[in-house]
């Protein structure tokens, strides 16, 4: 007998958790969070979407930390590419909390991309598209982009060079990043970095926001 899928948090628990991250959601958004988490827990038995198994920890680490960006950056009506989306974080939670956001979920793993497509369908999200590809192979399919974001891309200089290239031309980049990687990222010259924002309930994780530098002709 396979183990029972854990129960998703109640609406009250979700609202209290999001309040700790300076966020508020309506009833439909709470329902979408519950649907999404239920789907994630079910699929995670067969496809490794997250190493975290506890629903309350998933709520804080994946949903709240992802949605936190919406409290510090104006994402309304923008176009965002979530690179290396995996289980859909941070892109899908940001889409839930900012429904008008145009979203591209970029994921090279076919099984994970299949899950993302199923999640988009189940949640009834419009303006969200799954792209099965390595991000390095993409450009004009995504442009023009207002935002590029990632929680798990690694190889930051390569990623940031791609994001600022003329065929992608993202205006801003959002990174969920550990403290040990901050100095490496801040040396990349094509981006103007804001002061790192410590993510609530975390000691070593930060949200780092960069704006593409405008080249001034000589």
N, CA and C atoms as a LAMMPS dump frame, in Angstrom:
ITEM: TIMESTEP
0
ITEM: NUMBER OF ATOMS
654
ITEM: BOX BOUNDS ff ff ff
-5.0000000000000000e+02 5.0000000000000000e+02
-5.0000000000000000e+02 5.0000000000000000e+02
-5.0000000000000000e+02 5.0000000000000000e+02
ITEM: ATOMS id mol type element x y z
1 1 1 N 0.837 -1.193 0
2 1 2 C 0 0 0
3 1 3 C 0.875 1.247 0
4 2 1 N 0.581 2.185 -0.918
5 2 2 C 1.363 3.422 -0.969
6 2 3 C 0.946 4.337 0.18
7 3 1 N 1.904 5.15 0.706
8 3 2 C 1.579 6.036 1.818
9 3 3 C 0.557 7.085 1.408
10 4 1 N -0.267 7.507 2.377
11 4 2 C -1.282 8.515 2.099
12 4 3 C -0.632 9.854 1.793
13 5 1 N -1.222 10.593 0.851
14 5 2 C -0.721 11.921 0.521
15 5 3 C -1.046 12.857 1.684
16 6 1 N -0.078 13.642 2.189
17 6 2 C -0.34 14.528 3.321
18 6 3 C -1.46 15.526 3.018
19 7 1 N -2.108 15.983 4.076
20 7 2 C -3.215 16.931 3.95
21 7 3 C -2.685 18.345 3.754
22 8 1 N -3.326 19.093 2.868
23 8 2 C -2.888 20.477 2.622
24 8 3 C -3.366 21.362 3.77
25 9 1 N -2.67 22.469 4.035
26 9 2 C -3.057 23.361 5.132
27 9 3 C -4.441 23.986 4.908
28 10 1 N -5.079 24.347 6.023
29 10 2 C -6.394 24.985 5.978
30 10 3 C -6.263 26.426 5.477
31 11 1 N -7.392 27.021 5.107
32 11 2 C -7.39 28.41 4.644
33 11 3 C -6.887 29.35 5.733
34 12 1 N -7.239 29.071 6.989
35 12 2 C -6.77 29.912 8.087
36 12 3 C -5.266 29.863 8.23
37 13 1 N -4.697 28.669 8.14
38 13 2 C -3.242 28.515 8.229
39 13 3 C -2.546 29.248 7.091
40 14 1 N -3.088 29.133 5.873
41 14 2 C -2.504 29.808 4.711
42 14 3 C -2.543 31.324 4.889
43 15 1 N -3.676 31.856 5.319
44 15 2 C -3.785 33.302 5.512
45 15 3 C -2.836 33.813 6.589
46 16 1 N -2.706 33.068 7.674
47 16 2 C -1.789 33.49 8.749
48 16 3 C -0.34 33.461 8.282
49 17 1 N 0.029 32.428 7.525
50 17 2 C 1.399 32.329 7.024
51 17 3 C 1.715 33.479 6.077
52 18 1 N 0.82 33.754 5.136
53 18 2 C 1.063 34.829 4.171
54 18 3 C 1.123 36.189 4.853
55 19 1 N 0.357 36.375 5.929
56 19 2 C 0.407 37.647 6.661
57 19 3 C 1.8 37.893 7.236
58 20 1 N 2.518 36.832 7.591
59 20 2 C 3.886 36.983 8.097
60 20 3 C 4.837 37.471 7.013
61 21 1 N 4.423 37.334 5.753
62 21 2 C 5.226 37.787 4.618
63 21 3 C 4.626 39.051 3.996
64 22 1 N 3.75 39.726 4.747
65 22 2 C 3.138 41 4.326
66 22 3 C 2.265 40.838 3.09
67 23 1 N 1.546 39.716 3.026
68 23 2 C 0.716 39.43 1.863
69 23 3 C -0.702 39.083 2.3
70 24 1 N -1.658 39.459 1.47
71 24 2 C -3.039 39.066 1.676
72 24 3 C -3.602 38.472 0.397
73 25 1 N -4.469 37.481 0.532
74 25 2 C -5.065 36.831 -0.638
75 25 3 C -6.566 36.685 -0.422
76 26 1 N -7.286 36.497 -1.537
77 26 2 C -8.728 36.292 -1.434
78 26 3 C -9.04 34.787 -1.393
79 27 1 N -10.34 34.474 -1.295
80 27 2 C -10.741 33.062 -1.145
81 27 3 C -10.344 32.221 -2.346
82 28 1 N -10.479 32.788 -3.535
83 28 2 C -10.112 32.028 -4.732
84 28 3 C -8.619 31.722 -4.752
85 29 1 N -7.808 32.688 -4.343
86 29 2 C -6.367 32.469 -4.323
87 29 3 C -5.973 31.425 -3.285
88 30 1 N -6.643 31.425 -2.133
89 30 2 C -6.397 30.387 -1.133
90 30 3 C -6.733 29.011 -1.714
91 31 1 N -7.855 28.917 -2.416
92 31 2 C -8.252 27.653 -3.033
93 31 3 C -7.215 27.208 -4.069
94 32 1 N -6.697 28.138 -4.853
95 32 2 C -5.673 27.792 -5.847
96 32 3 C -4.394 27.294 -5.178
97 33 1 N -4.014 27.913 -4.067
98 33 2 C -2.845 27.447 -3.321
99 33 3 C -3.076 26.01 -2.846
100 34 1 N -4.261 25.739 -2.327
101 34 2 C -4.571 24.386 -1.847
102 34 3 C -4.591 23.37 -2.988
103 35 1 N -5.187 23.758 -4.119
104 35 2 C -5.218 22.858 -5.283
105 35 3 C -3.808 22.562 -5.778
106 36 1 N -3.021 23.605 -5.87
107 36 2 C -1.65 23.478 -6.364
108 36 3 C -0.829 22.589 -5.431
109 37 1 N -0.937 22.831 -4.121
110 37 2 C -0.178 22.017 -3.184
111 37 3 C -0.627 20.566 -3.217
112 38 1 N -1.932 20.331 -3.332
113 38 2 C -2.425 18.963 -3.43
114 38 3 C -1.86 18.247 -4.64
115 39 1 N -1.823 18.948 -5.765
116 39 2 C -1.263 18.382 -6.988
117 39 3 C 0.238 18.119 -6.837
118 40 1 N 0.937 19.052 -6.208
119 40 2 C 2.378 18.918 -5.982
120 40 3 C 2.675 17.702 -5.119
121 41 1 N 1.937 17.535 -4.029
122 41 2 C 2.161 16.399 -3.13
123 41 3 C 1.865 15.076 -3.821
124 42 1 N 0.836 15.058 -4.65
125 42 2 C 0.472 13.836 -5.377
126 42 3 C 1.559 13.463 -6.395
127 43 1 N 1.969 14.435 -7.216
128 43 2 C 2.972 14.173 -8.242
129 43 3 C 4.345 13.885 -7.633
130 44 1 N 4.61 14.454 -6.478
131 44 2 C 5.929 14.312 -5.87
132 44 3 C 6.245 12.868 -5.503
133 45 1 N 5.204 12.032 -5.419
134 45 2 C 5.431 10.612 -5.154
135 45 3 C 6.146 9.936 -6.326
136 46 1 N 5.954 10.462 -7.533
137 46 2 C 6.544 9.835 -8.728
138 46 3 C 7.645 10.683 -9.357
139 47 1 N 7.512 12.012 -9.27
140 47 2 C 8.483 12.939 -9.864
141 47 3 C 9.041 13.803 -8.736
142 48 1 N 10.357 13.88 -8.635
143 48 2 C 10.965 14.625 -7.532
144 48 3 C 10.866 16.133 -7.789
145 49 1 N 9.747 16.725 -7.36
146 49 2 C 9.513 18.153 -7.565
147 49 3 C 10.052 18.987 -6.412
148 50 1 N 10.038 18.431 -5.208
149 50 2 C 10.586 19.111 -4.038
150 50 3 C 11.057 18.076 -3.038
151 51 1 N 12.195 18.377 -2.387
152 51 2 C 12.698 17.482 -1.344
153 51 3 C 11.925 17.661 -0.048
154 52 1 N 11.191 18.766 0.061
155 52 2 C 10.396 19.039 1.252
156 52 3 C 9.092 18.247 1.17
157 53 1 N 8.765 17.545 2.221
158 53 2 C 7.561 16.701 2.221
159 53 3 C 6.459 17.247 3.135
160 54 1 N 6.824 18.015 4.138
161 54 2 C 5.846 18.513 5.096
162 54 3 C 5.042 19.668 4.492
163 55 1 N 3.711 19.564 4.438
164 55 2 C 2.899 20.604 3.797
165 55 3 C 3.085 21.999 4.395
166 56 1 N 3.247 22.092 5.719
167 56 2 C 3.428 23.41 6.333
168 56 3 C 4.764 24.017 5.911
169 57 1 N 5.809 23.205 5.822
170 57 2 C 7.11 23.7 5.376
171 57 3 C 7.055 24.082 3.895
172 58 1 N 6.324 23.309 3.105
173 58 2 C 6.138 23.664 1.694
174 58 3 C 5.434 25.01 1.583
175 59 1 N 4.426 25.232 2.42
176 59 2 C 3.712 26.511 2.405
177 59 3 C 4.668 27.673 2.647
178 60 1 N 5.51 27.554 3.665
179 60 2 C 6.427 28.652 3.996
180 60 3 C 7.571 28.772 2.991
181 61 1 N 8.246 27.662 2.722
182 61 2 C 9.468 27.731 1.908
183 61 3 C 9.189 27.98 0.44
184 62 1 N 8.128 27.373 -0.087
185 62 2 C 7.86 27.497 -1.52
186 62 3 C 6.823 28.569 -1.836
187 63 1 N 5.693 28.521 -1.172
188 63 2 C 4.634 29.478 -1.515
189 63 3 C 4.899 30.869 -0.947
190 64 1 N 5.108 30.953 0.364
191 64 2 C 5.302 32.277 0.977
192 64 3 C 6.57 32.962 0.472
193 65 1 N 7.663 32.222 0.403
194 65 2 C 8.911 32.839 -0.058
195 65 3 C 8.815 33.283 -1.513
196 66 1 N 8.115 32.521 -2.335
197 66 2 C 7.932 32.918 -3.734
198 66 3 C 7.064 34.16 -3.833
199 67 1 N 5.92 34.139 -3.151
200 67 2 C 4.981 35.257 -3.228
201 67 3 C 5.524 36.538 -2.597
202 68 1 N 6.492 36.408 -1.719
203 68 2 C 7.061 37.564 -1.034
204 68 3 C 7.524 38.633 -2.022
205 69 1 N 8.011 38.21 -3.187
206 69 2 C 8.503 39.175 -4.18
207 69 3 C 7.41 40.149 -4.606
208 70 1 N 6.152 39.693 -4.588
209 70 2 C 5.046 40.55 -5.009
210 70 3 C 4.809 41.695 -4.032
211 71 1 N 5.353 41.589 -2.82
212 71 2 C 5.182 42.655 -1.833
213 71 3 C 6.255 43.734 -1.96
214 72 1 N 7.309 43.449 -2.737
215 72 2 C 8.404 44.427 -2.861
216 72 3 C 8.656 44.882 -4.296
217 73 1 N 8.049 44.207 -5.271
218 73 2 C 8.21 44.581 -6.674
219 73 3 C 6.826 44.67 -7.308
220 74 1 N 6.591 45.691 -8.115
221 74 2 C 5.31 45.835 -8.794
222 74 3 C 5.292 44.926 -10.022
223 75 1 N 4.584 43.806 -9.91
224 75 2 C 4.551 42.802 -10.972
225 75 3 C 3.295 42.869 -11.826
226 76 1 N 2.377 43.75 -11.498
227 76 2 C 1.098 43.806 -12.208
228 76 3 C 1.3 44.045 -13.703
229 77 1 N 0.619 43.23 -14.51
230 77 2 C 0.606 43.39 -15.974
231 77 3 C 1.973 43.245 -16.628
232 78 1 N 2.966 42.764 -15.9
233 78 2 C 4.279 42.556 -16.494
234 78 3 C 4.381 41.2 -17.17
235 79 1 N 5.517 40.952 -17.818
236 79 2 C 5.825 39.662 -18.44
237 79 3 C 7.048 39.095 -17.733
238 80 1 N 6.884 37.886 -17.175
239 80 2 C 7.922 37.294 -16.35
240 80 3 C 8.265 35.901 -16.849
241 81 1 N 9.564 35.601 -16.907
242 81 2 C 10.032 34.247 -17.221
243 81 3 C 10.666 33.658 -15.972
244 82 1 N 10.142 32.504 -15.542
245 82 2 C 10.691 31.763 -14.407
246 82 3 C 11.588 30.676 -14.981
247 83 1 N 12.894 30.838 -14.79
248 83 2 C 13.882 29.966 -15.431
249 83 3 C 14.271 28.829 -14.489
250 84 1 N 14.224 27.6 -14.999
251 84 2 C 14.468 26.429 -14.167
252 84 3 C 13.34 26.25 -13.174
253 85 1 N 12.12 26.304 -13.676
254 85 2 C 10.937 26.409 -12.817
255 85 3 C 10.72 25.185 -11.926
256 86 1 N 11.118 23.997 -12.374
257 86 2 C 11.001 22.804 -11.537
258 86 3 C 9.555 22.508 -11.167
259 87 1 N 9.241 22.638 -9.879
260 87 2 C 7.875 22.424 -9.407
261 87 3 C 6.988 23.646 -9.564
262 88 1 N 7.504 24.702 -10.209
263 88 2 C 6.702 25.898 -10.474
264 88 3 C 7.002 27.08 -9.587
265 89 1 N 8.106 27.006 -8.835
266 89 2 C 8.452 28.076 -7.909
267 89 3 C 9.654 28.862 -8.42
268 90 1 N 9.544 30.187 -8.418
269 90 2 C 8.502 31.033 -7.823
270 90 3 C 7.348 31.416 -8.764
271 91 1 N 7.403 30.995 -10.042
272 91 2 C 6.495 31.54 -11.047
273 91 3 C 5.015 31.341 -10.761
274 92 1 N 4.6 30.107 -10.451
275 92 2 C 3.169 29.853 -10.268
276 92 3 C 2.584 30.56 -9.039
277 93 1 N 3.257 30.557 -7.878
278 93 2 C 2.724 31.345 -6.767
279 93 3 C 2.612 32.838 -7.09
280 94 1 N 3.568 33.374 -7.837
281 94 2 C 3.483 34.793 -8.225
282 94 3 C 2.295 35.023 -9.152
283 95 1 N 2.018 34.076 -10.027
284 95 2 C 0.86 34.179 -10.918
285 95 3 C -0.445 34.131 -10.125
286 96 1 N -0.48 33.302 -9.082
287 96 2 C -1.676 33.218 -8.246
288 96 3 C -1.942 34.548 -7.551
289 97 1 N -0.899 35.14 -6.991
290 97 2 C -1.087 36.37 -6.218
291 97 3 C -1.18 37.61 -7.11
292 98 1 N -0.695 37.513 -8.354
293 98 2 C -0.786 38.611 -9.325
294 98 3 C -1.339 38.04 -10.638
295 99 1 N -2.671 37.825 -10.705
296 99 2 C -3.28 37.102 -11.835
297 99 3 C -3.037 37.738 -13.197
298 100 1 N -2.795 39.039 -13.261
299 100 2 C -2.592 39.708 -14.548
300 100 3 C -1.175 39.527 -15.085
301 101 1 N -0.32 38.922 -14.313
302 101 2 C 1.064 38.714 -14.725
303 101 3 C 1.133 37.738 -15.896
304 102 1 N 1.846 38.111 -16.959
305 102 2 C 2.115 37.186 -18.053
306 102 3 C 3.291 36.307 -17.679
307 103 1 N 3.143 34.99 -17.753
308 103 2 C 4.131 34.075 -17.185
309 103 3 C 4.621 33.05 -18.188
310 104 1 N 5.941 32.888 -18.247
311 104 2 C 6.587 31.795 -18.972
312 104 3 C 7.298 30.918 -17.943
313 105 1 N 6.977 29.631 -17.929
314 105 2 C 7.647 28.673 -17.055
315 105 3 C 8.635 27.887 -17.908
316 106 1 N 9.921 28.141 -17.718
317 106 2 C 10.962 27.527 -18.54
318 106 3 C 11.563 26.353 -17.774
319 107 1 N 11.404 25.15 -18.309
320 107 2 C 11.873 23.941 -17.627
321 107 3 C 12.326 22.92 -18.668
322 108 1 N 13.564 22.442 -18.54
323 108 2 C 14.112 21.515 -19.539
324 108 3 C 13.741 20.06 -19.259
325 109 1 N 13.378 19.74 -18.014
326 109 2 C 13.006 18.37 -17.668
327 109 3 C 11.562 18.1 -18.102
328 110 1 N 11.377 17.105 -18.968
329 110 2 C 10.059 16.875 -19.57
330 110 3 C 9.017 16.478 -18.521
331 111 1 N 9.393 15.637 -17.559
332 111 2 C 8.434 15.222 -16.538
333 111 3 C 7.981 16.405 -15.683
334 112 1 N 8.922 17.253 -15.307
335 112 2 C 8.566 18.433 -14.52
336 112 3 C 7.715 19.4 -15.349
337 113 1 N 8.063 19.545 -16.625
338 113 2 C 7.269 20.416 -17.499
339 113 3 C 5.852 19.88 -17.668
340 114 1 N 5.694 18.565 -17.701
341 114 2 C 4.36 17.955 -17.785
342 114 3 C 3.551 18.292 -16.538
343 115 1 N 4.198 18.232 -15.378
344 115 2 C 3.516 18.635 -14.147
345 115 3 C 3.099 20.105 -14.207
346 116 1 N 3.99 20.968 -14.676
347 116 2 C 3.673 22.397 -14.744
348 116 3 C 2.463 22.65 -15.641
349 117 1 N 2.412 21.97 -16.782
350 117 2 C 1.272 22.133 -17.69
351 117 3 C -0.023 21.665 -17.027
352 118 1 N 0.056 20.565 -16.282
353 118 2 C -1.116 20.062 -15.56
354 118 3 C -1.561 21.056 -14.487
355 119 1 N -0.603 21.648 -13.784
356 119 2 C -0.933 22.623 -12.744
357 119 3 C -1.613 23.853 -13.341
358 120 1 N -1.096 24.334 -14.457
359 120 2 C -1.707 25.494 -15.123
360 120 3 C -3.152 25.193 -15.503
361 121 1 N -3.392 23.979 -16.024
362 121 2 C -4.759 23.575 -16.4
363 121 3 C -5.665 23.461 -15.175
364 122 1 N -5.183 22.751 -14.168
365 122 2 C -5.998 22.507 -12.967
366 122 3 C -6.39 23.809 -12.271
367 123 1 N -5.474 24.764 -12.253
368 123 2 C -5.733 26.018 -11.552
369 123 3 C -6.504 27.021 -12.408
370 124 1 N -6.703 26.69 -13.675
371 124 2 C -7.444 27.58 -14.563
372 124 3 C -6.721 28.887 -14.832
373 125 1 N -5.41 28.826 -14.931
374 125 2 C -4.622 30.035 -15.133
375 125 3 C -4.555 30.404 -16.611
376 126 1 N -4.813 31.645 -16.925
377 126 2 C -4.646 32.143 -18.285
378 126 3 C -3.423 33.049 -18.322
379 127 1 N -2.817 33.139 -19.501
380 127 2 C -1.614 33.956 -19.614
381 127 3 C -0.402 33.305 -18.985
382 128 1 N -0.399 31.964 -18.913
383 128 2 C 0.741 31.209 -18.388
384 128 3 C 1.102 30.12 -19.395
385 129 1 N 2.373 30.056 -19.767
386 129 2 C 2.819 29.125 -20.8
387 129 3 C 4.044 28.354 -20.324
388 130 1 N 4.044 27.047 -20.545
389 130 2 C 5.182 26.205 -20.195
390 130 3 C 6.049 26.015 -21.438
391 131 1 N 7.354 26.249 -21.289
392 131 2 C 8.295 26.076 -22.398
393 131 3 C 9.321 25.027 -21.996
394 132 1 N 9.36 23.924 -22.757
395 132 2 C 10.296 22.834 -22.46
396 132 3 C 11.59 23.108 -23.226
397 133 1 N 12.567 23.633 -22.498
398 133 2 C 13.817 24.032 -23.156
399 133 3 C 14.86 24.402 -22.11
400 134 1 N 16.127 24.32 -22.502
401 134 2 C 17.184 24.973 -21.738
402 134 3 C 17.058 26.473 -21.971
403 135 1 N 17.221 27.257 -20.926
404 135 2 C 17.032 28.698 -21.097
405 135 3 C 18.032 29.299 -22.071
406 136 1 N 19.246 28.708 -22.13
407 136 2 C 20.27 29.249 -23.02
408 136 3 C 19.859 29.207 -24.488
409 137 1 N 18.914 28.329 -24.817
410 137 2 C 18.469 28.184 -26.203
411 137 3 C 17.306 29.109 -26.545
412 138 1 N 16.856 29.903 -25.595
413 138 2 C 15.698 30.771 -25.799
414 138 3 C 16.12 32.228 -25.921
415 139 1 N 15.272 32.999 -26.573
416 139 2 C 15.531 34.423 -26.709
417 139 3 C 14.282 35.149 -27.14
418 140 1 N 14.099 35.266 -28.467
419 140 2 C 12.979 36.035 -28.999
420 140 3 C 11.621 35.411 -28.671
421 141 1 N 11.606 34.103 -28.327
422 141 2 C 10.339 33.473 -27.941
423 141 3 C 9.776 34.112 -26.67
424 142 1 N 10.653 34.689 -25.86
425 142 2 C 10.25 35.268 -24.578
426 142 3 C 10.128 36.788 -24.621
427 143 1 N 10.951 37.42 -25.436
428 143 2 C 11.027 38.887 -25.445
429 143 3 C 9.736 39.514 -25.967
430 144 1 N 9.402 40.728 -25.493
431 144 2 C 10.146 41.488 -24.472
432 144 3 C 9.73 41.058 -23.071
433 145 1 N 10.693 40.989 -22.178
434 145 2 C 10.425 40.577 -20.806
435 145 3 C 10.605 41.751 -19.856
436 146 1 N 9.692 41.864 -18.911
437 146 2 C 9.875 42.835 -17.835
438 146 3 C 10.738 42.249 -16.723
439 147 1 N 10.554 40.944 -16.471
440 147 2 C 11.254 40.294 -15.365
441 147 3 C 11.726 38.903 -15.763
442 148 1 N 12.92 38.555 -15.288
443 148 2 C 13.39 37.172 -15.309
444 148 3 C 13.657 36.795 -13.862
445 149 1 N 13.23 35.603 -13.457
446 149 2 C 13.463 35.212 -12.066
447 149 3 C 13.916 33.774 -11.999
448 150 1 N 14.551 33.432 -10.876
449 150 2 C 14.965 32.052 -10.652
450 150 3 C 15.248 31.836 -9.173
451 151 1 N 14.958 30.633 -8.729
452 151 2 C 15.337 30.214 -7.383
453 151 3 C 16.424 29.146 -7.411
454 152 1 N 16.687 28.56 -8.567
455 152 2 C 17.534 27.36 -8.56
456 152 3 C 18.46 27.256 -9.764
457 153 1 N 18.743 28.362 -10.426
458 153 2 C 19.444 28.246 -11.697
459 153 3 C 20.94 27.961 -11.523
460 154 1 N 21.601 28.52 -10.502
461 154 2 C 23.047 28.358 -10.376
462 154 3 C 23.758 29.038 -11.545
463 155 1 N 25.089 28.921 -11.594
464 155 2 C 25.869 29.526 -12.688
465 155 3 C 25.373 30.94 -12.978
466 156 1 N 25.374 31.765 -11.946
467 156 2 C 24.765 33.085 -12.043
468 156 3 C 25.341 33.974 -13.147
469 157 1 N 26.664 34.041 -13.328
470 157 2 C 27.176 34.916 -14.403
471 157 3 C 26.629 34.554 -15.779
472 158 1 N 26.547 33.248 -16.079
473 158 2 C 26.007 32.809 -17.373
474 158 3 C 24.543 33.2 -17.514
475 159 1 N 23.771 32.955 -16.463
476 159 2 C 22.353 33.273 -16.466
477 159 3 C 22.126 34.779 -16.621
478 160 1 N 22.88 35.58 -15.897
479 160 2 C 22.685 37.031 -15.929
480 160 3 C 23.143 37.633 -17.257
481 161 1 N 24.166 37.046 -17.855
482 161 2 C 24.593 37.498 -19.189
483 161 3 C 23.495 37.218 -20.205
484 162 1 N 22.883 36.042 -20.119
485 162 2 C 21.766 35.693 -21.009
486 162 3 C 20.594 36.644 -20.811
487 163 1 N 20.237 36.917 -19.559
488 163 2 C 19.071 37.764 -19.27
489 163 3 C 19.245 39.186 -19.793
490 164 1 N 20.479 39.67 -19.824
491 164 2 C 20.724 41.049 -20.274
492 164 3 C 21.054 41.139 -21.758
493 165 1 N 21.127 39.99 -22.442
494 165 2 C 21.494 40.001 -23.857
495 165 3 C 20.401 40.661 -24.699
496 166 1 N 20.742 41.207 -25.865
497 166 2 C 19.762 41.944 -26.673
498 166 3 C 18.546 41.118 -27.089
499 167 1 N 18.699 39.806 -27.276
500 167 2 C 17.569 38.998 -27.745
501 167 3 C 16.639 38.575 -26.605
502 168 1 N 17.037 38.808 -25.348
503 168 2 C 16.145 38.584 -24.202
504 168 3 C 15.711 39.925 -23.624
505 169 1 N 16.694 40.767 -23.323
506 169 2 C 16.457 42.175 -22.962
507 169 3 C 15.495 42.342 -21.791
508 170 1 N 15.731 41.565 -20.718
509 170 2 C 14.894 41.709 -19.521
510 170 3 C 15.228 43.013 -18.81
511 171 1 N 14.202 43.668 -18.275
512 171 2 C 14.418 44.935 -17.559
513 171 3 C 14.935 44.697 -16.143
514 172 1 N 14.366 43.682 -15.486
515 172 2 C 14.765 43.402 -14.116
516 172 3 C 14.951 41.903 -13.91
517 173 1 N 15.808 41.564 -12.969
518 173 2 C 16.013 40.173 -12.606
519 173 3 C 15.745 40.029 -11.115
520 174 1 N 15.056 38.943 -10.75
521 174 2 C 14.731 38.645 -9.36
522 174 3 C 15.362 37.301 -9.015
523 175 1 N 16.195 37.298 -7.982
524 175 2 C 16.874 36.079 -7.572
525 175 3 C 16.568 35.767 -6.117
526 176 1 N 16.179 34.524 -5.851
527 176 2 C 16.082 34.012 -4.488
528 176 3 C 17.42 33.34 -4.238
529 177 1 N 18.167 33.83 -3.27
530 177 2 C 19.582 33.498 -3.238
531 177 3 C 20.071 33.324 -1.81
532 178 1 N 21.038 32.418 -1.645
533 178 2 C 21.663 32.234 -0.337
534 178 3 C 22.726 33.287 -0.091
535 179 1 N 22.98 33.56 1.169
536 179 2 C 23.932 34.606 1.522
537 179 3 C 25.316 34.395 0.938
538 180 1 N 25.734 33.129 0.793
539 180 2 C 27.091 32.859 0.298
540 180 3 C 27.266 33.221 -1.181
541 181 1 N 26.153 33.356 -1.908
542 181 2 C 26.248 33.665 -3.341
543 181 3 C 26.097 35.155 -3.647
544 182 1 N 25.795 35.963 -2.63
545 182 2 C 25.504 37.372 -2.884
546 182 3 C 26.672 38.103 -3.529
547 183 1 N 27.863 37.926 -2.984
548 183 2 C 29.011 38.695 -3.476
549 183 3 C 29.342 38.354 -4.929
550 184 1 N 29.248 37.063 -5.282
551 184 2 C 29.519 36.664 -6.672
552 184 3 C 28.54 37.343 -7.627
553 185 1 N 27.259 37.336 -7.276
554 185 2 C 26.245 37.908 -8.157
555 185 3 C 26.424 39.414 -8.295
556 186 1 N 26.741 40.083 -7.214
557 186 2 C 26.832 41.542 -7.241
558 186 3 C 28.029 42.062 -8.029
559 187 1 N 28.936 41.151 -8.417
560 187 2 C 30.06 41.573 -9.259
561 187 3 C 29.723 41.558 -10.748
562 188 1 N 28.568 40.992 -11.118
563 188 2 C 28.185 40.954 -12.537
564 188 3 C 27.885 42.383 -12.987
565 189 1 N 28.604 42.908 -13.999
566 189 2 C 28.589 44.345 -14.269
567 189 3 C 27.377 44.882 -15.02
568 190 1 N 26.56 44.03 -15.618
569 190 2 C 25.473 44.545 -16.464
570 190 3 C 24.202 44.872 -15.679
571 191 1 N 24.237 44.675 -14.366
572 191 2 C 23.051 44.89 -13.543
573 191 3 C 23.345 45.841 -12.39
574 192 1 N 22.376 46.696 -12.091
575 192 2 C 22.433 47.584 -10.931
576 192 3 C 21.624 46.929 -9.822
577 193 1 N 22.296 46.596 -8.708
578 193 2 C 21.659 45.784 -7.677
579 193 3 C 21.128 46.622 -6.515
580 194 1 N 19.904 46.331 -6.093
581 194 2 C 19.377 46.901 -4.867
582 194 3 C 19.994 46.178 -3.678
583 195 1 N 19.871 46.779 -2.509
584 195 2 C 20.328 46.093 -1.308
585 195 3 C 19.546 44.787 -1.153
586 196 1 N 20.216 43.69 -0.807
587 196 2 C 19.5 42.415 -0.633
588 196 3 C 18.404 42.544 0.427
589 197 1 N 17.272 41.918 0.173
590 197 2 C 16.142 41.938 1.102
591 197 3 C 16.055 40.572 1.783
592 198 1 N 16.21 40.566 3.088
593 198 2 C 16.135 39.291 3.804
594 198 3 C 14.709 38.754 3.745
595 199 1 N 14.586 37.499 3.386
596 199 2 C 13.273 36.874 3.304
597 199 3 C 12.773 36.576 4.713
598 200 1 N 11.539 36.956 5.034
599 200 2 C 11.004 36.694 6.375
600 200 3 C 11.134 35.22 6.767
601 201 1 N 11.317 34.982 8.064
602 201 2 C 11.426 33.639 8.628
603 201 3 C 12.7 32.921 8.2
604 202 1 N 13.678 33.685 7.668
605 202 2 C 14.903 33.071 7.164
606 202 3 C 16.107 33.863 7.671
607 203 1 N 17.201 33.158 7.941
608 203 2 C 18.433 33.823 8.367
609 203 3 C 19.422 33.982 7.222
610 204 1 N 19.334 33.108 6.216
611 204 2 C 20.383 33.077 5.197
612 204 3 C 19.859 33.143 3.769
613 205 1 N 18.58 33.46 3.586
614 205 2 C 18.035 33.539 2.234
615 205 3 C 17.562 34.963 1.963
616 206 1 N 17.839 35.424 0.744
617 206 2 C 17.578 36.804 0.383
618 206 3 C 16.885 36.879 -0.972
619 207 1 N 16.158 37.975 -1.167
620 207 2 C 15.647 38.336 -2.478
621 207 3 C 16.544 39.438 -3.008
622 208 1 N 17.134 39.214 -4.171
623 208 2 C 18.039 40.179 -4.774
624 208 3 C 17.431 40.66 -6.091
625 209 1 N 17.315 41.967 -6.238
626 209 2 C 16.65 42.555 -7.399
627 209 3 C 17.652 43.407 -8.162
628 210 1 N 17.787 43.105 -9.449
629 210 2 C 18.689 43.864 -10.298
630 210 3 C 17.96 44.526 -11.451
631 211 1 N 18.39 45.73 -11.799
632 211 2 C 17.855 46.459 -12.946
633 211 3 C 18.947 46.549 -14.003
634 212 1 N 18.596 46.264 -15.237
635 212 2 C 19.59 46.282 -16.306
636 212 3 C 20.154 47.688 -16.493
637 213 1 N 21.479 47.774 -16.535
638 213 2 C 22.116 49.073 -16.741
639 213 3 C 21.891 49.546 -18.171
640 214 1 N 21.623 50.809 -18.311
641 214 2 C 21.425 51.414 -19.636
642 214 3 C 22.775 51.874 -20.157
643 215 1 N 23.131 51.367 -21.337
644 215 2 C 24.415 51.76 -21.92
645 215 3 C 24.278 53.142 -22.552
646 216 1 N 25.185 54.014 -22.166
647 216 2 C 25.18 55.387 -22.706
648 216 3 C 26.18 55.453 -23.853
649 217 1 N 25.689 55.872 -25.024
650 217 2 C 26.556 55.961 -26.195
651 217 3 C 27.626 57.02 -25.991
652 218 1 N 28.84 56.718 -26.434
653 218 2 C 29.939 57.668 -26.283
654 218 3 C 29.754 58.857 -27.232
